[in-house]
Amino acid sequence: MTLPAWLLGEIATVPAYDGFAGVDELDAGLHRIAGHYPEVASLSRCGSSGQGHPIWCLTVDLPGDVPEALAYGLPHPNEPIGGLTALHLAERLCADAGLRERLGHRWRIVACADPDGLRLNEGWLRGPFTRAHYSRHFYRPAGRDQVEWTFPINHEDAYFDEVLPETQALMRVMDEHRPALVASLHNSELGGAYYWMSRAEPDLHPVLQQIPVHLGIPLHRGEGEADGLEMLGEAIYEAAPLEKVYARSVADGGQWVQQGGSSTWYCGRWNALMLVSELPYWLDPAADDTRASGVGHRDALLANAERLEDAAGTITGILADVEGHLMAPASPFWRATRFYAGFLAEAGPARRARAGETDPGRIATVAEANSLDSNVHEWRLRYGGILRRALRGEVAVGNLSGPVRSALAEIESRYETWLAADHRNAELAPIEINRLVGVQYAATVSAAAHLAGKLD
């Protein structure tokens, strides 16, 4: 299909970037926009981070009885594309009255939902955009430290109320304004572009699918983020409601193991359309290759499981060796290491079980085999990298105990081995940031225009 002319024009407005924005840049950007467009924009503090940093919300007004839209970046602090997307969205809405009218919503825009976490990623935001530099400076919070997954839930025996201050900030905006559209600006790492949607919107799907293709980014046709996901369309996954996820989890005697709730579940109470736009950092032509790979799907799953189990054993073993010898055991890096050690320990056996249920005669596509292989490199470099940072942090505060020094030497050696094994992904070209922002921005405004009946 051909994208609407107005949308092509909007994509062309996205500027070039030489890096991602940190916390101070995002804050300054919102303040600058509010100061430059006082007739339509206002800035308010909607909350604070756990360490007391202000969380800012920019309102872009549209007079009259119009629906609300909420867009927020950095729901996970290792996903900085959305911060730039939020700023560009705010700038365009303020500058163009015609665009505001077409989209038909009053906007609330939070550029950075997790400032504390983003600061722990600022070491890689300006490049160089290599796999080694990125992974050595990477941080992703433990589950209970994630803004996206600490919304309250109370359904059957699923209960959670340990809401983070950052999550409370988003809840405050949602509760006050009840948005009809919520654009949660995430991104992935490897593979292709894909989306999550809380419900099917068939007229919108072709536009969402064409936007990445227009910008030279393949759709994701490999393995999904988790097993058993439902598709609403090609590269569009269902962000299922809590009730459906719960029923699926406890079917056949299973137990509910999820802790906090997602933003999708929370804003589903007023039937908001949730759109999550996921983009990789590196351009991989295999991401949408549906040709037969020559590798059995079961074999690809088993190879993935074996290497994830190996990585889990390494990280779990090192963690066990140092647990009683730490000076800063409650640091974000140690909380994350403990969480992802458990995550990996469960992921390998889960893949192995799935392999046992897979048709032994089925051949994986190139995209599937590639994504299962890349998944191993992605996770062990991410989570091994967090462990490496945790141990380096111990040494930095003066912990020179034998177990800590030995553990650091072990992970440094293993990490170099993992980096060397990532040679295929290391050869992939980083995607220009304006193309990544262009996809998220175009997807967000397309969704608003669709709801307003002005997509064409």
C-alpha positions in Angstrom: 0.0 0.0 0.0 0.9 3.7 -0.3 1.0 5.7 2.9 -1.3 8.7 3.1 0.3 11.9 1.8 -0.1 13.7 5.1 1.7 10.9 6.9 4.6 10.9 4.4 4.9 14.6 5.1 5.0 14.0 8.8 7.7 11.3 8.5 9.8 13.8 6.5 9.7 16.2 9.5 11.8 13.9 11.7 15.3 15.5 12.0 18.7 13.7 12.0 20.1 12.7 15.4 23.7 11.9 16.3 22.7 10.1 19.5 20.0 9.4 22.0 18.9 11.9 24.6 19.7 11.6 28.3 17.5 12.7 31.2 18.6 16.3 31.3 18.2 16.7 27.5 14.7 15.3 27.6 13.7 17.6 30.5 15.2 20.6 28.7 13.3 19.7 25.6 9.9 19.6 27.2 10.7 22.9 29.0 11.8 24.5 25.8 8.7 23.4 23.9 6.4 24.6 26.7 8.1 28.0 26.7 8.0 28.4 23.0 4.3 27.5 22.5 2.5 28.9 25.6 -0.7 29.4 23.7 -1.2 25.6 23.3 1.3 23.9 25.6 1.7 23.7 29.4 4.1 21.8 31.5 3.3 20.2 34.9 5.0 17.8 37.2 3.1 14.6 37.4 5.4 12.8 39.9 8.9 12.0 41.0 11.3 9.1 40.5 12.4 6.9 43.3 15.4 9.1 43.8 13.4 12.3 43.7 13.9 13.5 40.0 10.8 15.3 38.6 8.7 13.5 36.1 7.2 16.1 33.7 4.1 15.9 31.6 3.5 18.3 28.7 -0.1 19.0 27.7 -0.9 20.1 24.2 -4.4 21.4 24.1 -7.2 21.1 21.6 -10.3 23.1 22.5 -13.7 21.5 22.9 -14.9 18.1 24.1 -12.2 15.9 22.6 -10.7 12.6 23.6 -7.4 12.4 25.4 -4.2 10.7 24.2 -1.2 9.8 26.3 2.3 9.1 24.9 5.2 8.3 27.1 8.9 7.3 26.6 11.3 5.2 28.6 8.8 2.8 30.2 12.0 0.7 30.2 15.1 2.8 30.6 17.2 0.9 28.1 14.7 1.9 25.4 15.6 5.5 24.5 14.0 5.8 21.1 10.8 6.9 22.7 12.3 9.9 24.4 13.2 11.4 21.1 9.8 10.4 19.6 8.0 12.1 22.5 9.9 15.3 22.0 9.3 15.3 18.2 5.6 14.5 18.7 5.3 17.4 21.2 7.1 19.8 18.8 5.0 18.9 15.8 1.7 19.1 17.7 2.5 22.5 19.0 3.8 23.9 15.7 1.0 22.6 13.4 -2.6 23.5 14.2 -3.7 21.4 11.2 -2.0 18.3 12.6 -3.7 18.9 16.0 -7.1 19.1 14.3 -6.5 16.0 12.2 -5.4 13.9 15.2 -8.4 15.1 17.2 -7.1 14.5 20.7 -5.8 16.5 23.6 -2.3 15.2 24.3 -0.4 14.4 27.5 3.3 13.7 26.8 5.8 12.3 29.2 9.2 12.1 27.6 10.9 10.0 30.3 9.0 7.7 32.7 12.1 6.3 34.3 14.8 9.0 34.8 16.8 7.1 37.4 17.0 4.0 35.1 17.9 6.1 32.1 20.8 7.7 33.9 22.2 4.2 34.3 22.2 3.8 30.5 23.7 7.1 29.6 27.1 5.5 29.0 26.0 4.2 25.6 23.5 6.8 24.4 26.0 8.8 22.4 27.7 5.9 20.9 29.8 4.4 19.4 26.8 2.1 18.5 28.7 -1.2 18.6 27.4 -4.3 20.3 30.3 -4.2 22.7 29.9 -0.6 23.8 26.2 -0.9 24.1 26.2 -4.1 26.2 29.0 -3.0 28.5 27.0 0.1 29.5 23.5 -1.6 29.5 21.0 -1.5 32.4 17.5 -2.9 32.6 15.8 -3.0 36.0 14.6 -6.0 37.9 10.9 -6.8 37.4 9.8 -5.0 40.6 11.9 -2.0 39.5 10.2 -1.6 36.1 7.7 1.2 35.5 5.9 -0.8 32.8 5.3 -3.9 35.1 4.4 -2.4 38.5 0.8 -1.3 37.9 -1.6 -2.6 40.5 -3.7 -5.6 39.9 -6.5 -7.3 41.8 -8.1 -10.2 39.9 -8.9 -13.6 41.4 -5.8 -14.5 43.4 -3.6 -12.1 41.3 -2.8 -9.2 43.5 -0.1 -6.5 43.4 0.1 -3.1 45.1 3.8 -2.3 45.4 3.5 0.5 42.9 6.7 2.5 42.1 6.6 6.3 42.3 7.3 6.5 38.6 4.3 4.2 37.9 2.2 6.3 40.2 3.1 9.3 38.1 1.7 7.6 35.0 -1.3 6.4 36.9 -2.0 9.9 38.0 -2.2 11.1 34.4 -4.3 8.2 33.3 -6.7 8.4 36.2 -7.2 12.2 35.8 -7.6 12.2 32.0 -8.7 8.7 31.0 -7.0 8.6 27.6 -8.7 6.9 24.6 -5.3 6.3 23.1 -2.1 5.3 25.0 1.2 5.1 23.1 3.8 3.4 25.1 7.1 4.0 23.4 9.2 0.9 23.8 11.9 -0.6 21.6 13.6 -3.9 21.2 17.3 -4.6 20.2 17.6 -7.0 17.4 15.3 -8.4 14.7 12.6 -6.3 13.0 9.9 -3.8 13.8 6.7 -5.0 15.4 3.8 -3.7 17.5 1.5 -4.6 20.4 -2.1 -3.5 20.4 -4.8 -4.0 23.0 -7.4 -4.7 20.3 -7.6 -5.3 16.6 -8.1 -2.2 14.4 -8.1 -3.7 10.9 -8.1 -0.4 9.0 -5.0 0.7 11.0 -2.9 -2.5 10.6 -1.8 -2.0 7.0 -0.5 1.5 7.8 1.4 0.3 10.8 2.9 -2.5 8.7 3.9 -0.3 5.9 5.6 2.5 8.0 8.7 0.5 8.8 9.0 -0.9 5.3 8.8 2.7 3.9 11.7 3.6 6.2 13.8 0.6 5.2 13.3 -1.4 8.4 12.0 -5.0 8.0 9.0 -6.3 9.9 9.7 -8.9 12.5 8.8 -12.4 11.3 11.0 -14.4 13.7 10.1 -15.8 17.1 8.0 -13.6 19.4 9.1 -12.2 22.7 7.3 -15.0 24.5 5.7 -18.4 23.7 2.0 -18.6 22.9 1.4 -15.0 21.7 -1.6 -14.3 19.6 -1.3 -12.2 16.4 -3.7 -9.5 15.3 -1.9 -9.1 12.0 1.6 -9.6 10.6 4.1 -8.2 13.1 1.2 -7.1 15.3 0.8 -8.9 18.6 -2.2 -8.9 20.9 -1.5 -7.1 24.2 -4.0 -9.3 25.9 -6.2 -8.1 28.8 -5.4 -9.3 32.4 -8.4 -11.6 32.5 -7.3 -13.4 29.4 -3.7 -13.7 30.5 -4.8 -14.9 33.9 -7.1 -17.6 32.5 -4.3 -18.8 30.2 -1.8 -18.9 33.1 -4.0 -21.0 35.5 -5.4 -23.3 32.8 -4.9 -27.0 33.6 -3.8 -26.4 37.1 -1.2 -23.8 36.4 -0.3 -21.0 38.9 -0.3 -17.3 38.5 3.4 -16.2 38.8 3.2 -12.7 37.3 3.8 -10.0 39.9 2.9 -6.5 38.9 0.5 -5.4 36.2 1.2 -3.7 32.8 0.0 -0.3 31.6 -2.2 -2.1 29.1 -4.1 -3.8 31.8 -4.5 -0.6 33.8 -5.8 1.6 31.1 -8.0 -1.2 29.8 -10.5 -0.2 32.5 -11.7 2.6 30.2 -11.2 0.7 27.0 -8.2 2.7 25.8 -6.4 1.6 22.6 -2.9 0.7 23.7 -0.2 0.9 21.0 3.3 -0.2 21.7 5.8 0.3 18.9 9.0 -1.9 19.0 12.1 -1.1 17.0 15.6 -2.7 16.8 18.9 -0.8 16.9 20.6 -2.8 14.2 19.4 -3.5 10.7 19.1 -7.3 10.1 17.9 -8.4 6.7 17.2 -11.9 8.0 14.5 -10.5 10.3 11.7 -10.9 7.7 13.2 -13.8 5.7 10.5 -16.5 5.5 12.5 -18.9 3.3 13.3 -22.3 4.8 16.6 -22.2 6.8 17.5 -25.9 6.5 17.5 -26.1 10.3 14.7 -27.9 12.1 12.6 -25.7 14.3 12.9 -28.2 17.2 16.7 -28.2 16.8 16.8 -24.4 16.8 14.8 -24.3 20.0 17.0 -26.9 21.6 20.2 -25.0 20.7 18.6 -21.9 22.2 17.7 -23.7 25.4 21.1 -25.3 25.8 23.0 -22.0 25.5 20.5 -20.1 27.7 20.9 -22.8 30.4 24.7 -22.4 30.1 24.5 -18.6 30.5 22.1 -19.1 33.5 24.5 -21.5 35.1 27.4 -19.0 34.7 25.5 -16.0 36.1 23.8 -18.0 38.9 27.1 -19.6 39.9 29.0 -16.3 40.1 26.1 -14.7 42.0 26.1 -17.5 44.6 29.9 -17.1 45.1 29.7 -13.5 46.0 26.3 -13.1 47.7 27.7 -13.0 51.3 30.6 -10.7 50.4 28.9 -7.6 49.0 29.2 -4.0 50.2 26.3 -2.7 48.1 23.9 -5.8 47.9 20.8 -3.6 47.3 22.2 -1.7 44.3 20.1 -1.6 41.2 22.7 -3.8 39.4 22.5 -6.5 42.0 18.7 -6.5 42.1 18.7 -6.8 38.3 21.3 -9.5 38.4 19.3 -11.6 40.8 16.1 -11.1 38.8 17.7 -12.0 35.4 19.6 -15.0 36.8 16.1 -16.4 37.7 14.7 -15.3 34.4 17.4 -17.1 32.5 17.1 -20.2 34.7 13.4 -20.5 33.7 13.8 -19.5 30.0 16.1 -22.4 29.0 13.9 -25.2 30.4 10.8 -23.4 28.9 12.3 -23.4 25.5 13.4 -27.0 25.9 9.8 -28.0 26.9 8.5 -26.1 23.8 10.9 -28.0 21.6 9.4 -31.2 22.9 6.0 -30.1 21.7 7.2 -29.0 18.2 6.7 -31.1 15.1 10.1 -32.7 14.5 9.7 -32.4 10.8 9.1 -28.7 10.7 11.9 -26.6 9.2 12.4 -23.2 10.8 12.4 -20.1 8.5 15.5 -18.1 8.2 13.8 -15.4 10.4 12.9 -17.9 13.1 16.3 -19.6 13.2 18.1 -16.2 13.2 15.9 -14.8 16.0 16.5 -17.8 18.2 20.2 -17.6 17.7 20.3 -13.8 18.2 18.2 -14.1 21.4 21.0 -16.0 23.1 23.5 -13.3 22.3 21.1 -10.6 23.3 20.3 -12.0 26.7 23.6 -13.2 27.8 25.3 -9.9 26.8 22.6 -7.9 28.5 22.4 -9.7 31.7 26.0 -10.8 31.9 26.8 -7.1 31.3 24.7 -6.1 34.3 26.5 -8.6 36.5 29.9 -7.2 35.2 28.8 -3.7 36.1 27.6 -4.9 39.6 31.0 -6.5 40.3 32.9 -3.4 39.0 30.7 -1.3 41.2 31.8 -3.4 44.2 35.4 -2.9 43.4 34.8 0.9 42.9 33.5 1.2 46.4 36.5 -0.6 47.9 35.4 -4.2 48.0 38.6 -6.1 47.2 37.6 -9.4 48.8 38.9 -12.5 47.2 35.5 -13.8 46.1 34.6 -10.5 44.4 37.9 -10.2 42.6 37.7 -13.8 41.4 34.1 -13.4 40.3 35.0 -10.2 38.4 37.9 -12.0 36.6 35.6 -14.9 35.7 32.8 -12.7 34.2 35.3 -10.5 32.4 36.7 -13.6 30.7 33.4 -15.1 29.9 32.0 -11.9 28.7 34.8 -11.5 26.1 34.0 -15.0 24.9 30.3 -14.1 24.6 31.2 -10.9 22.7 33.4 -12.8 20.3 30.6 -15.3 19.6 28.3 -12.4 18.7 30.3 -11.7 15.6 27.3 -11.9 13.2 25.3 -9.4 15.1 28.4 -7.2 15.6 28.6 -6.9 11.8 25.1 -5.5 11.5 24.8 -1.8 10.7 23.2 0.4 13.3 19.9 2.0 12.0 19.9 5.8 11.7 18.1 7.1 14.7 15.8 9.4 12.6 14.4 6.3 10.9 13.6 4.7 14.3 12.0 7.8 15.6 10.2 8.1 12.3 8.5 4.7 12.7 7.4 5.4 16.3 6.2 8.9 15.5 4.3 7.9 12.4 2.7 4.9 14.2 1.5 7.1 17.0 0.0 9.8 14.9 -1.6 7.2 12.6 -3.3 5.6 15.5 -4.7 9.0 16.7 -5.8 9.9 13.2 -7.5 6.5 12.8 -9.5 7.0 16.0 -10.4 10.4 14.8 -11.6 9.0 11.5 -9.0 11.1 9.5 -6.4 8.5 8.6 -6.8 8.9 4.9 
